[in-house]
Every structure is written in structure tokens, then in C-alpha cells.
């Protein structure tokens, strides 16, 4: 027959007070030795519990990161890739980290790039000046959108819809027409180039996940630059990625002003890239250099 619960509680209180008295430390240790069974949890089980806790935190972070993202139908995919990205960062798997980050960029750019509005606007504005004075209708200078986006391959690429551009070119188009709202000023140029260079480096590291491919000299140059400073590039890529998501959130969908401006104007001819002309250099001066 069990003892009276009240009496047992009094006994527990008495033992608790007794064990806390100075000099009775041995008493508490003896109670532990006699009545506390040793609980052994395997390291793998501890790791599993720990990873589940981390994943819960990462999911909360991913949910918060994409909380205000405007393209709701792809958010679940983006969140899963975000979690994978952060898991790879914790494990210091840089190439896999780049793949998971790039998959988010790719998902977004492919999704936006299929939309009729952005394809119509892009094709209409390729021949227009790339810069404005702050008003989307006031295009300034002669540097064309196609030149800004495609450099020396303007004729080859400017007549393709955004949806049919190569990966890096599609990203550049989305950054210009959505992130910058096709309303860049000339002093935005350096920032625009920096964002796109980092996106290109991200893309090249994503390609390291392909098996059996031959690394080009161009890719090798990028890998040799980044490999010694991967710890720094984790943060650098996260920074540009956060900026990309923030600007997409602010610029999507493209404005009716931009759609109307493109619709009200006829396409302009794309200028052919001008050959670089090297001026005459005196041979005597050349030898003295």
C-alpha cells in the first residue's frame, strides 16, 4: 500500500533542505549514486536532436526572409532552398552553398522571365538609352540598354525575349528591369556592375556541381580568386543575395508607367558595337616604357 502523499512530499522537502546544507554535499552525491540511473544517449542521437533544433531555427529564418516576397507561388520552393543554403554554410560546403543560393536566384528569374509584360518591355526598350534623369520617361545619353546588358554581343542577344536569354544574361535583364525598374541613373553603373559580377561568380561556382565538365580558363581565374577567401565570400554573396531579394520585392511587378512608356514608343535600332581603335604609338616611346 502506498504511503500518504502529503507525508512523502514532506520527506522530499526535508531531503532537499538537508542536501543543501553545507557539509552535506556527500549526501546529495550518495542519493544520485543510489537512485539516479545513468542515462546514456548516443552521440548520433544527440547530433540528430541538435540538427532538428537548428533546422527549426533555419526554417523560421527562411519564413521571415521571404515573408514580404511578392511572388507567393514560388515561396515554398525558395524557403526550402534557403534552408539548404544555410545548412551547407554551417557545414562549410561552399560549392553546395552556392548551388542552393543560385537555385533561388534561378527560380525567381525564370519565373519573372516568363511573364509577357517584362518580355514586351525589354524588347521595346533595348535600343533606348539605358539611363534616365530620375524620370523613367526621360532617357539620357546614347548608351543603349542592350549595350549595358550584353556588352559586345548586343546584336546577337538584343532580339531575344528575356525568357530565352542565357542564365547570366537573364539575371542581368531582371536586375535592370525589375530591381532598377529600368530607371537607372549613370551613377548607378558601378553598383549595377558589382551586383552582376557577383551573380556571375555565383553562377560559375554553381557550375562546379556539374561532373565531368572541363574547367575553362575564365572559370579557373574566378575559382583561383575566390578559393583562398571563401570565408569572406560567404558573407559577400549573402549580402548581394539579400539586396537582390529586397529589390525584387520593391520592383515586382513592373510598374504600369514602365509598361505604358514601352507601349507608347516604337523600338529603336540597336547600334553596332564600334571597334576599338588603337592610336599610333611612337616605337621609341614604346621601348622606353
C-alpha positions as a LaTeX table, in Angstrom:
\begin{tabular}{lrrr}
\hline
Residue & $x$ (\AA) & $y$ (\AA) & $z$ (\AA) \\
\hline
Unk1 & 0.00 & 0.00 & 0.00 \\
Unk2 & 1.40 & 3.41 & $-0.96$ \\
Unk3 & 2.42 & 5.95 & 1.62 \\
Unk4 & 0.47 & 9.12 & 2.26 \\
Unk5 & 1.30 & 11.62 & $-0.49$ \\
Unk6 & 1.48 & 14.53 & 1.93 \\
Unk7 & 3.96 & 12.71 & 4.14 \\
Unk8 & 6.11 & 11.79 & 1.15 \\
Unk9 & 6.16 & 15.42 & $-0.03$ \\
Unk10 & 7.32 & 16.48 & 3.44 \\
Unk11 & 10.04 & 13.85 & 3.26 \\
Unk12 & 11.17 & 15.16 & $-0.11$ \\
Unk13 & 11.31 & 18.70 & 1.25 \\
Unk14 & 13.31 & 17.51 & 4.23 \\
Unk15 & 15.81 & 15.67 & 1.99 \\
Unk16 & 16.06 & 18.69 & $-0.31$ \\
Unk17 & 16.82 & 21.04 & 2.57 \\
Unk18 & 19.25 & 18.55 & 4.08 \\
Unk19 & 21.18 & 18.13 & 0.85 \\
Unk20 & 21.64 & 21.91 & 0.55 \\
Unk21 & 23.23 & 22.32 & 3.95 \\
Unk22 & 26.96 & 22.97 & 3.97 \\
Unk23 & 28.92 & 19.80 & 4.59 \\
Unk24 & 26.18 & 17.52 & 3.25 \\
Unk25 & 27.35 & 17.51 & $-0.35$ \\
Unk26 & 28.27 & 13.85 & 0.07 \\
Unk27 & 24.63 & 13.13 & 0.93 \\
Unk28 & 23.38 & 14.52 & $-2.42$ \\
Unk29 & 26.03 & 12.56 & $-4.31$ \\
Unk30 & 25.03 & 9.38 & $-2.49$ \\
Unk31 & 21.37 & 9.90 & $-3.41$ \\
Unk32 & 22.39 & 10.33 & $-7.05$ \\
Unk33 & 24.51 & 7.19 & $-6.90$ \\
Unk34 & 21.76 & 5.06 & $-5.39$ \\
Unk35 & 18.66 & 6.27 & $-7.16$ \\
Unk36 & 19.64 & 8.01 & $-10.43$ \\
Unk37 & 20.20 & 5.55 & $-13.22$ \\
Unk38 & 22.82 & 6.56 & $-15.70$ \\
Unk39 & 21.17 & 7.67 & $-18.93$ \\
Unk40 & 23.29 & 7.12 & $-21.99$ \\
Unk41 & 22.38 & 8.91 & $-25.20$ \\
Unk42 & 24.40 & 8.07 & $-28.27$ \\
Unk43 & 26.33 & 10.89 & $-29.95$ \\
Unk44 & 24.42 & 10.28 & $-33.16$ \\
Unk45 & 21.12 & 10.78 & $-31.34$ \\
Unk46 & 22.39 & 14.00 & $-29.77$ \\
Unk47 & 23.52 & 15.20 & $-33.21$ \\
Unk48 & 20.13 & 14.33 & $-34.66$ \\
Unk49 & 18.28 & 16.29 & $-31.97$ \\
Unk50 & 20.68 & 19.21 & $-32.40$ \\
Unk51 & 20.18 & 19.27 & $-36.19$ \\
Unk52 & 16.41 & 19.21 & $-35.77$ \\
Unk53 & 16.65 & 22.24 & $-33.49$ \\
Unk54 & 18.89 & 24.03 & $-35.98$ \\
Unk55 & 16.54 & 23.22 & $-38.86$ \\
Unk56 & 13.64 & 24.66 & $-36.87$ \\
Unk57 & 15.59 & 27.88 & $-36.41$ \\
Unk58 & 16.59 & 27.97 & $-40.09$ \\
Unk59 & 13.00 & 27.45 & $-41.19$ \\
Unk60 & 11.89 & 30.35 & $-39.01$ \\
Unk61 & 14.64 & 32.50 & $-40.54$ \\
Unk62 & 13.66 & 31.45 & $-44.08$ \\
Unk63 & 10.00 & 32.18 & $-43.41$ \\
Unk64 & 10.95 & 35.63 & $-42.13$ \\
Unk65 & 13.34 & 36.27 & $-45.04$ \\
Unk66 & 10.60 & 35.59 & $-47.62$ \\
Unk67 & 7.74 & 36.98 & $-45.55$ \\
Unk68 & 7.19 & 40.01 & $-47.81$ \\
Unk69 & 8.29 & 38.43 & $-51.08$ \\
Unk70 & 5.63 & 39.25 & $-53.69$ \\
Unk71 & 5.69 & 36.06 & $-55.80$ \\
Unk72 & 3.84 & 33.77 & $-53.40$ \\
Unk73 & 3.52 & 30.75 & $-55.69$ \\
Unk74 & 7.27 & 30.03 & $-55.51$ \\
Unk75 & 7.88 & 30.92 & $-51.86$ \\
Unk76 & 7.72 & 27.32 & $-50.62$ \\
Unk77 & 10.49 & 26.32 & $-53.05$ \\
Unk78 & 12.58 & 29.34 & $-52.14$ \\
Unk79 & 12.25 & 28.60 & $-48.42$ \\
Unk80 & 13.43 & 25.00 & $-48.85$ \\
Unk81 & 16.45 & 26.15 & $-50.88$ \\
Unk82 & 17.21 & 28.84 & $-48.31$ \\
Unk83 & 17.29 & 26.22 & $-45.55$ \\
Unk84 & 19.61 & 24.01 & $-47.64$ \\
Unk85 & 21.82 & 27.02 & $-48.35$ \\
Unk86 & 22.26 & 27.80 & $-44.66$ \\
Unk87 & 22.83 & 24.14 & $-43.80$ \\
Unk88 & 25.64 & 24.00 & $-46.35$ \\
Unk89 & 27.13 & 27.20 & $-44.95$ \\
Unk90 & 27.20 & 25.68 & $-41.46$ \\
Unk91 & 28.99 & 22.63 & $-42.85$ \\
Unk92 & 31.41 & 24.85 & $-44.81$ \\
Unk93 & 30.42 & 23.32 & $-48.15$ \\
Unk94 & 30.95 & 26.38 & $-50.30$ \\
Unk95 & 30.12 & 24.87 & $-53.70$ \\
Unk96 & 26.84 & 23.39 & $-52.41$ \\
Unk97 & 26.07 & 26.67 & $-50.65$ \\
Unk98 & 26.48 & 28.48 & $-53.99$ \\
Unk99 & 24.27 & 25.93 & $-55.73$ \\
Unk100 & 21.44 & 26.35 & $-53.20$ \\
Unk101 & 21.69 & 30.16 & $-53.37$ \\
Unk102 & 21.80 & 30.15 & $-57.16$ \\
Unk103 & 18.74 & 27.89 & $-57.32$ \\
Unk104 & 16.77 & 30.61 & $-55.54$ \\
Unk105 & 18.01 & 33.26 & $-58.00$ \\
Unk106 & 17.27 & 30.92 & $-60.91$ \\
Unk107 & 13.77 & 30.16 & $-59.64$ \\
Unk108 & 12.97 & 33.86 & $-59.36$ \\
Unk109 & 14.46 & 34.95 & $-62.69$ \\
Unk110 & 12.88 & 32.07 & $-64.61$ \\
Unk111 & 9.51 & 32.81 & $-63.04$ \\
Unk112 & 9.63 & 36.54 & $-63.84$ \\
Unk113 & 11.31 & 35.98 & $-67.20$ \\
Unk114 & 8.30 & 34.02 & $-68.48$ \\
Unk115 & 5.91 & 36.94 & $-67.96$ \\
Unk116 & 4.61 & 38.72 & $-71.02$ \\
Unk117 & 4.96 & 42.25 & $-69.62$ \\
Unk118 & 8.68 & 42.06 & $-68.96$ \\
Unk119 & 9.38 & 40.40 & $-72.32$ \\
Unk120 & 7.40 & 43.07 & $-74.17$ \\
Unk121 & 9.05 & 45.92 & $-72.27$ \\
Unk122 & 12.56 & 44.53 & $-72.70$ \\
Unk123 & 12.26 & 44.01 & $-76.44$ \\
Unk124 & 10.84 & 47.51 & $-76.89$ \\
Unk125 & 13.50 & 49.30 & $-74.82$ \\
Unk126 & 16.71 & 47.55 & $-75.91$ \\
Unk127 & 17.56 & 50.38 & $-78.30$ \\
Unk128 & 16.69 & 53.18 & $-75.86$ \\
Unk129 & 19.21 & 54.96 & $-73.63$ \\
Unk130 & 19.97 & 52.90 & $-70.52$ \\
Unk131 & 19.97 & 55.87 & $-68.13$ \\
Unk132 & 17.35 & 58.35 & $-67.00$ \\
Unk133 & 17.35 & 61.63 & $-65.11$ \\
Unk134 & 15.21 & 60.01 & $-62.42$ \\
Unk135 & 12.06 & 60.03 & $-64.52$ \\
Unk136 & 11.52 & 56.78 & $-66.40$ \\
Unk137 & 10.36 & 58.68 & $-69.50$ \\
Unk138 & 13.38 & 60.98 & $-69.66$ \\
Unk139 & 16.13 & 58.80 & $-71.14$ \\
Unk140 & 19.52 & 60.50 & $-71.28$ \\
Unk141 & 22.74 & 59.88 & $-73.20$ \\
Unk142 & 23.38 & 57.45 & $-76.04$ \\
Unk143 & 24.45 & 54.35 & $-74.09$ \\
Unk144 & 21.78 & 51.85 & $-75.02$ \\
Unk145 & 20.07 & 49.32 & $-72.74$ \\
Unk146 & 21.31 & 46.47 & $-74.97$ \\
Unk147 & 24.90 & 47.66 & $-74.57$ \\
Unk148 & 24.58 & 47.80 & $-70.80$ \\
Unk149 & 23.11 & 44.31 & $-70.62$ \\
Unk150 & 25.07 & 42.45 & $-73.30$ \\
Unk151 & 28.31 & 44.38 & $-73.74$ \\
Unk152 & 29.80 & 43.43 & $-77.12$ \\
Unk153 & 27.13 & 40.87 & $-78.12$ \\
Unk154 & 24.27 & 43.31 & $-78.48$ \\
Unk155 & 23.20 & 42.31 & $-81.98$ \\
Unk156 & 23.28 & 38.62 & $-81.13$ \\
Unk157 & 21.23 & 38.88 & $-77.93$ \\
Unk158 & 19.06 & 42.00 & $-78.03$ \\
Unk159 & 16.32 & 40.49 & $-80.20$ \\
Unk160 & 15.78 & 37.52 & $-77.88$ \\
Unk161 & 12.99 & 37.61 & $-75.31$ \\
Unk162 & 14.13 & 37.61 & $-71.69$ \\
Unk163 & 12.76 & 34.08 & $-71.36$ \\
Unk164 & 15.22 & 32.83 & $-73.99$ \\
Unk165 & 18.35 & 34.54 & $-72.70$ \\
Unk166 & 21.22 & 32.55 & $-71.25$ \\
Unk167 & 21.22 & 32.30 & $-67.45$ \\
Unk168 & 23.59 & 35.17 & $-66.63$ \\
Unk169 & 22.06 & 37.44 & $-69.29$ \\
Unk170 & 18.57 & 36.71 & $-67.98$ \\
Unk171 & 19.70 & 37.68 & $-64.48$ \\
Unk172 & 21.11 & 40.96 & $-65.82$ \\
Unk173 & 17.80 & 41.69 & $-67.55$ \\
Unk174 & 15.79 & 41.03 & $-64.39$ \\
Unk175 & 18.15 & 43.19 & $-62.33$ \\
Unk176 & 17.82 & 46.07 & $-64.78$ \\
Unk177 & 14.08 & 45.93 & $-65.49$ \\
Unk178 & 12.86 & 44.82 & $-62.06$ \\
Unk179 & 15.49 & 45.63 & $-59.42$ \\
Unk180 & 16.34 & 49.00 & $-61.02$ \\
Unk181 & 12.87 & 49.38 & $-62.59$ \\
Unk182 & 14.56 & 50.37 & $-65.89$ \\
Unk183 & 15.17 & 53.71 & $-64.20$ \\
Unk184 & 18.94 & 53.66 & $-63.70$ \\
Unk185 & 20.93 & 56.84 & $-63.47$ \\
Unk186 & 24.53 & 56.97 & $-64.61$ \\
Unk187 & 25.84 & 56.99 & $-61.04$ \\
Unk188 & 24.19 & 53.58 & $-60.51$ \\
Unk189 & 26.51 & 51.98 & $-63.04$ \\
Unk190 & 29.26 & 50.80 & $-60.68$ \\
Unk191 & 26.75 & 49.25 & $-58.29$ \\
Unk192 & 24.92 & 47.56 & $-61.17$ \\
Unk193 & 28.17 & 46.06 & $-62.45$ \\
Unk194 & 29.22 & 44.88 & $-58.98$ \\
Unk195 & 25.90 & 43.10 & $-58.38$ \\
Unk196 & 26.09 & 41.38 & $-61.75$ \\
Unk197 & 29.73 & 40.37 & $-61.33$ \\
Unk198 & 28.89 & 38.70 & $-58.02$ \\
Unk199 & 25.90 & 36.97 & $-59.60$ \\
Unk200 & 28.19 & 35.72 & $-62.36$ \\
Unk201 & 30.69 & 34.39 & $-59.81$ \\
Unk202 & 27.83 & 32.67 & $-58.01$ \\
Unk203 & 26.77 & 31.09 & $-61.31$ \\
Unk204 & 30.30 & 29.89 & $-62.07$ \\
Unk205 & 30.55 & 28.22 & $-58.64$ \\
Unk206 & 27.16 & 26.64 & $-59.18$ \\
Unk207 & 28.73 & 25.02 & $-62.24$ \\
Unk208 & 31.29 & 23.21 & $-60.07$ \\
Unk209 & 28.48 & 20.82 & $-59.19$ \\
Unk210 & 28.48 & 19.53 & $-62.77$ \\
Unk211 & 30.51 & 16.34 & $-63.03$ \\
Unk212 & 32.94 & 15.63 & $-65.84$ \\
Unk213 & 32.97 & 19.13 & $-67.31$ \\
Unk214 & 36.17 & 20.84 & $-68.40$ \\
Unk215 & 37.03 & 23.99 & $-66.46$ \\
Unk216 & 37.69 & 26.92 & $-68.77$ \\
Unk217 & 40.47 & 29.45 & $-68.21$ \\
Unk218 & 37.80 & 32.02 & $-67.40$ \\
Unk219 & 36.29 & 29.80 & $-64.69$ \\
Unk220 & 39.71 & 28.89 & $-63.32$ \\
Unk221 & 40.54 & 32.57 & $-62.92$ \\
Unk222 & 37.37 & 33.07 & $-60.85$ \\
Unk223 & 38.00 & 29.97 & $-58.71$ \\
Unk224 & 41.61 & 30.98 & $-58.08$ \\
Unk225 & 40.42 & 34.40 & $-56.96$ \\
Unk226 & 37.74 & 33.13 & $-54.56$ \\
Unk227 & 39.09 & 29.83 & $-53.18$ \\
Unk228 & 41.60 & 31.44 & $-50.77$ \\
Unk229 & 38.91 & 33.76 & $-49.34$ \\
Unk230 & 35.80 & 31.58 & $-49.23$ \\
Unk231 & 35.01 & 32.67 & $-45.66$ \\
Unk232 & 34.79 & 36.25 & $-46.88$ \\
Unk233 & 32.72 & 35.25 & $-49.94$ \\
Unk234 & 30.07 & 33.54 & $-47.81$ \\
Unk235 & 29.23 & 36.96 & $-46.40$ \\
Unk236 & 29.75 & 38.81 & $-49.68$ \\
Unk237 & 27.35 & 36.55 & $-51.56$ \\
Unk238 & 24.77 & 36.63 & $-48.77$ \\
Unk239 & 24.93 & 40.43 & $-48.91$ \\
Unk240 & 24.31 & 40.66 & $-52.66$ \\
Unk241 & 21.63 & 37.96 & $-52.44$ \\
Unk242 & 19.76 & 39.87 & $-49.72$ \\
Unk243 & 19.98 & 43.04 & $-51.85$ \\
Unk244 & 18.66 & 41.13 & $-54.87$ \\
Unk245 & 15.65 & 39.80 & $-52.93$ \\
Unk246 & 14.93 & 43.22 & $-51.43$ \\
Unk247 & 15.00 & 44.94 & $-54.83$ \\
Unk248 & 12.87 & 42.26 & $-56.45$ \\
Unk249 & 10.34 & 42.77 & $-53.65$ \\
Unk250 & 10.30 & 46.52 & $-54.32$ \\
Unk251 & 10.31 & 46.34 & $-58.13$ \\
Unk252 & 7.91 & 43.49 & $-58.84$ \\
Unk253 & 5.58 & 43.57 & $-60.63$ \\
Unk254 & 6.96 & 46.09 & $-63.09$ \\
Unk255 & 5.09 & 49.36 & $-62.94$ \\
Unk256 & 2.27 & 50.41 & $-65.24$ \\
Unk257 & 4.33 & 53.56 & $-66.02$ \\
Unk258 & 7.10 & 51.40 & $-67.46$ \\
Unk259 & 4.64 & 49.23 & $-69.40$ \\
Unk260 & 2.88 & 52.28 & $-70.81$ \\
Unk261 & 6.15 & 54.01 & $-71.71$ \\
Unk262 & 7.32 & 50.96 & $-73.65$ \\
Unk263 & 3.91 & 50.57 & $-75.27$ \\
Unk264 & 3.79 & 54.20 & $-76.39$ \\
Unk265 & 7.14 & 54.07 & $-78.18$ \\
Unk266 & 8.41 & 52.16 & $-81.18$ \\
Unk267 & 11.60 & 50.09 & $-80.85$ \\
Unk268 & 14.85 & 51.81 & $-81.80$ \\
Unk269 & 17.63 & 50.28 & $-83.83$ \\
Unk270 & 20.49 & 48.68 & $-81.92$ \\
Unk271 & 23.81 & 50.32 & $-82.68$ \\
Unk272 & 26.58 & 48.06 & $-83.84$ \\
Unk273 & 29.50 & 47.83 & $-81.39$ \\
Unk274 & 32.23 & 50.16 & $-82.55$ \\
Unk275 & 35.68 & 48.60 & $-82.98$ \\
Unk276 & 38.33 & 49.74 & $-80.57$ \\
Unk277 & 40.87 & 51.89 & $-82.38$ \\
Unk278 & 44.37 & 51.84 & $-81.01$ \\
Unk279 & 46.19 & 55.08 & $-81.67$ \\
Unk280 & 49.68 & 55.31 & $-83.08$ \\
Unk281 & 52.45 & 54.88 & $-80.52$ \\
Unk282 & 55.95 & 56.07 & $-81.31$ \\
Unk283 & 58.26 & 52.98 & $-81.27$ \\
Unk284 & 60.94 & 54.93 & $-79.41$ \\
Unk285 & 58.45 & 55.79 & $-76.63$ \\
Unk286 & 57.27 & 52.20 & $-76.52$ \\
Unk287 & 60.85 & 50.95 & $-76.00$ \\
Unk288 & 61.35 & 53.42 & $-73.14$ \\
Unk289 & 58.28 & 52.07 & $-71.23$ \\
\hline
\end{tabular}
